[in-house]
Each structure stands twice: as structure tokens, then as C-alpha cells.
Amino acid sequence: MSNYDSIVIGAGHNGLVTAAYLAKAGRKVLVLERREVVGGIAATEEIFPGFKFATVAHLASGFASEVSADLELKKHGLELLPLDPLLFAPSLSG
């Protein structure tokens, strides 16, 4: 059995940022997530066959630029795109 310095429960965006900072500080980190998808509200999920939806990613503009810079997220592929439209809310009545 491996030994860890820290265990993070939940691989949402906050858990992943926490784990990244701990690892950057030299800690051995285990991240546990019950779902098949990581990223929490920053994840893109297929809510209907063939239709992918960013669950609450429109709030990502509030993502701290300091965190992005500290963890070099752009270097690792992070790209925040402008949302147009800002919100799409389909309903059964059209």
C-alpha cells in the first residue's frame, strides 16, 4: 500500500487545484473522485446524445489569474473562450 502525505476527496476544480498546489510543494497526493468525470463545474458533459455542455463553466471568468499563472495552466492546455451565447436553457415546450 502506498503512503500519501495528503488525500483530496473530490476531483472538482477546487480539489484539483488543491492537489496541484500540494504536489507542487513536494507532497505525495492522492485524489479520489466518485464520478467518471473530473473537473466538477468546469467539466464538459454529454447531457443528450451528441450534445456536449459545459455545466457551469460560464463562471470560469472568475477563475483566479494567479492560480492559472502559478500552475502554468495555459502551458498545459487551458484556454478560456468567450461564451456566445452566455446561457442556453432548452425546455420541452420549446
Beta strands, then each sheet from edge to edge (+ up, - down):
strand 1: 6-9
strand 2: 29-32
strand 3: 44-48
strand 4: 51-54
sheet 1: 1+ 2+
sheet 2: 3+ 4-
end
